[in-house]
Amino acid sequence: EEERSRRRSTSIYAHYKIPHYRMRIVLSYYYCLFVTLLLAATSMADSDCKAPFGHRFSGYSVWLEPCPSESGHLEEIVTSLANRTSSGADFAPHCTMLYNISPENVRKMMQKNDNGRLEDALIRLLEQSKRRFLNHANERGSETSTSVMITPTDFFYFPYPKTADNGKGFGCLILMLLLEKSELLELLHTIIVDVFPGDERHAEEGGQFQPHMALCYAPEYNSWLEAEKIRMEEDENTRRLFLRGMRGRYLSLWKTEGLVREWECIHKVEL
């Protein structure tokens, strides 16, 4: 049987008139080519699965930022989670007051004789919001402080696929802190909504203000993020660290165009 097999193999080489050593070289070449293509296809598939968080945001946003001396732990966790998810989504801790104010809405609101830059108009609206807030807060009497407290109440894990909100979803997983809707925080938000042109959430009647502070925008394959949320809320030391009040220090205007790492602070006013 072995002799018959050897003869059959020899007859193949003889038929094609290919020496044994050359046939081995050809077979080795095609084997290496097959393995290379297979590895490349696997790498491309893995790359697609591990794509970074690539949602492109738009417009301008108004934030309430906490006092830096009281929020160092938030800056650390935002950076740590951004590095762990390889998302590049590192940002300043904040409570979003308005999100995605379109430039078109700002231009419609600008006076006809206002020849300044669009961002100059937004800065004036930011400063106007501060003045109105301080006036309203002072009218409530000396018993009420004008310091807006940012008080986290709980951790929250929020999958936000692209299909959510009629296709407006970010295509990511979000870990956030839910915030107490205090009287002064709600007053500040009401004034900002009244002063600025409508944003994506509050341009129409009935837009709800749910104060929160995002800690992480993670690509959707980071399924461990939910377990991290559970770990944080079950650890007593972590709860004490993160679920404590901070003074709101700055009202800030951000250009939130493009990727998170491309966001740009335009102006800040101190409350």
C-alpha positions in Angstrom: 0.0 0.0 0.0 2.8 2.4 0.9 4.6 1.6 -2.4 1.3 2.2 -4.3 0.9 5.6 -2.6 4.5 6.5 -3.4 4.1 5.6 -7.0 0.8 7.6 -7.2 2.6 10.7 -5.8 5.5 10.2 -8.1 3.1 9.9 -11.1 1.5 13.3 -10.2 4.9 15.0 -10.2 5.8 13.2 -13.4 2.5 14.1 -15.0 2.9 17.8 -14.4 6.7 17.5 -14.8 7.3 19.2 -11.5 10.4 18.2 -9.4 9.6 17.1 -5.9 11.4 20.0 -4.2 9.7 22.6 -6.4 6.3 21.1 -5.5 7.1 21.4 -1.9 8.1 25.1 -2.3 4.8 25.8 -4.2 2.7 24.1 -1.5 4.5 25.9 1.3 4.0 29.2 -0.5 0.2 28.7 -0.8 0.0 27.4 2.8 1.7 30.6 4.1 -0.5 32.8 1.9 -3.6 31.1 3.3 -2.5 31.5 6.9 -1.6 35.2 6.3 -5.0 35.9 4.8 -6.8 34.1 7.6 -4.9 36.1 10.3 -5.6 39.3 8.5 -9.3 38.6 8.3 -9.4 37.7 12.0 -7.5 40.9 12.9 -9.9 43.0 10.8 -13.0 41.4 12.5 -11.5 41.9 15.9 -10.7 45.5 15.0 -14.4 46.1 14.0 -15.5 44.6 17.3 -13.1 46.7 19.3 -13.7 50.0 17.5 -13.3 53.0 19.7 -16.2 55.2 20.7 -16.7 57.3 17.6 -20.0 59.2 18.0 -19.7 62.7 16.6 -21.5 65.2 18.7 -22.7 68.6 17.4 -23.6 72.1 18.5 -22.9 74.0 21.7 -23.6 72.9 25.3 -23.9 74.7 28.7 -22.5 73.0 31.7 -22.4 73.5 35.4 -19.0 72.5 36.7 -18.2 71.6 40.3 -15.6 73.4 42.4 -12.2 71.9 41.3 -11.0 71.5 45.0 -14.1 69.3 45.7 -14.1 67.2 42.5 -10.6 65.8 42.1 -12.0 62.2 42.6 -14.4 62.7 39.7 -11.6 63.8 37.3 -9.6 60.7 38.3 -12.4 58.3 37.7 -13.3 59.9 34.3 -9.7 59.6 33.2 -9.3 56.1 34.6 -12.5 54.8 32.9 -11.6 56.5 29.6 -8.2 54.8 29.6 -9.7 51.4 30.5 -12.2 51.5 27.7 -9.7 52.9 25.2 -12.5 55.3 24.2 -10.5 58.5 24.4 -13.6 60.0 26.0 -12.0 62.1 28.7 -13.8 65.2 29.7 -14.3 67.7 32.6 -16.9 66.6 35.3 -20.1 68.5 34.8 -23.9 68.6 35.0 -25.3 69.3 31.5 -27.7 72.2 31.6 -28.3 72.4 27.8 -27.1 70.0 25.1 -26.6 70.5 21.4 -27.7 74.1 20.8 -27.6 74.4 17.0 -25.7 77.4 15.5 -28.8 78.0 13.3 -31.0 78.6 16.4 -28.4 81.0 17.8 -28.3 83.0 14.5 -32.1 83.3 14.5 -31.9 84.7 18.1 -29.2 87.2 17.4 -30.3 90.8 16.7 -30.2 91.9 13.1 -27.7 94.7 13.9 -25.5 92.2 15.8 -22.4 91.8 13.6 -20.4 89.9 16.2 -19.3 86.3 16.2 -21.8 83.6 17.0 -19.8 82.6 20.0 -19.7 86.1 21.3 -23.5 86.1 21.3 -23.4 82.8 23.3 -21.0 84.3 25.8 -23.3 87.2 26.4 -26.2 84.8 27.0 -24.0 82.9 29.5 -23.2 86.0 31.4 -26.9 87.1 31.3 -27.9 83.7 32.7 -25.5 84.2 35.6 -26.8 87.7 36.4 -30.5 86.6 36.3 -29.7 83.6 38.5 -27.9 85.7 41.2 -30.7 88.2 41.2 -33.4 85.6 41.6 -31.5 83.7 44.3 -30.8 86.9 46.3 -34.5 87.9 46.1 -35.3 84.7 48.0 -33.7 86.2 51.1 -30.5 85.8 53.1 -31.5 82.4 54.3 -30.9 80.9 50.9 -27.3 80.6 49.7 -26.5 81.4 46.0 -24.2 78.4 45.9 -25.7 75.7 43.7 -25.0 72.3 45.2 -24.3 69.3 42.9 -25.4 66.4 45.0 -25.1 62.8 43.5 -27.8 60.4 44.8 -27.0 57.2 43.0 -25.0 55.4 40.3 -26.7 54.7 37.0 -25.8 52.4 34.1 -27.3 53.4 30.8 -27.0 51.5 27.4 -27.6 54.1 24.7 -27.6 52.4 21.2 -27.7 54.4 18.0 -31.3 53.4 17.4 -32.5 55.1 20.7 -34.4 58.4 20.6 -35.4 58.0 16.9 -31.8 57.5 15.8 -30.2 60.1 18.1 -28.5 57.6 20.4 -24.7 57.7 20.9 -24.0 54.0 20.3 -22.3 53.5 23.6 -22.7 52.5 27.3 -22.8 55.3 29.8 -22.0 55.2 33.5 -23.3 58.2 35.3 -24.2 59.8 38.7 -27.8 60.8 39.1 -28.1 64.2 40.8 -30.5 65.7 43.2 -32.8 68.2 41.5 -32.5 70.9 44.2 -34.5 74.1 44.2 -31.5 76.3 43.2 -30.3 73.8 40.5 -33.8 73.8 39.0 -34.0 77.6 39.1 -30.6 77.8 37.3 -31.7 75.4 34.7 -35.1 77.2 34.1 -33.3 80.6 33.7 -30.7 79.1 31.2 -33.5 77.5 29.2 -35.3 80.8 29.1 -32.2 82.8 28.1 -30.7 80.5 25.5 -32.2 79.3 22.2 -33.7 75.8 22.4 -31.3 72.8 22.6 -31.9 69.2 21.5 -33.8 68.3 24.7 -35.7 71.4 25.6 -36.5 73.0 22.2 -40.0 71.6 22.4 -42.5 71.9 25.2 -42.3 69.0 27.7 -38.5 68.5 27.7 -37.5 67.0 31.0 -34.5 68.1 33.1 -32.9 65.0 34.7 -29.7 66.3 36.3 -26.8 63.8 36.0 -23.1 63.7 35.7 -21.6 61.3 33.2 -18.5 59.4 34.3 -17.8 57.3 31.1 -18.9 56.9 27.5 -17.8 53.4 26.6 -18.0 51.5 23.3 -20.8 49.0 23.4 -18.5 45.9 23.7 -17.4 47.0 27.2 -19.9 44.8 29.0 -17.8 44.9 32.2 -19.0 48.5 32.8 -22.3 47.3 34.3 -20.4 45.2 36.8 -18.2 48.2 37.6 -21.3 50.2 38.4 -22.6 47.4 40.7 -19.2 47.3 42.4 -19.1 51.0 43.0 -22.6 51.2 44.4 -22.0 48.2 46.8 -18.7 49.5 48.1 -19.3 51.7 51.1 -16.1 53.7 50.8 -16.8 54.4 47.1 -20.4 55.5 47.9 -19.1 57.9 50.6 -16.6 59.3 48.2 -18.9 59.8 45.2 -22.3 60.4 46.7 -21.5 63.6 48.5 -22.3 67.2 47.6 -20.1 69.6 45.8 -20.5 73.3 45.2 -21.2 74.3 41.6 -18.4 76.7 40.7 -18.6 77.6 37.0 -21.2 78.0 34.4 -19.4 77.1 31.2 -20.0 77.2 27.4 -18.6 74.3 25.4 -18.4 73.7 21.7 -19.3 70.0 21.7 -18.6 69.3 18.0 -17.1 66.1 16.8 -15.5 63.5 19.1 -15.3 63.9 22.8 -11.6 64.7 22.8 -12.3 67.5 20.3 -14.7 69.4 22.7 -13.6 72.9 23.4 -14.4 75.2 26.3 -15.4 78.6 24.9 -16.0 80.6 28.1 -16.6 80.2 31.9 -18.3 82.4 34.4 -17.9 81.9 38.1 -21.1 81.7 40.1 
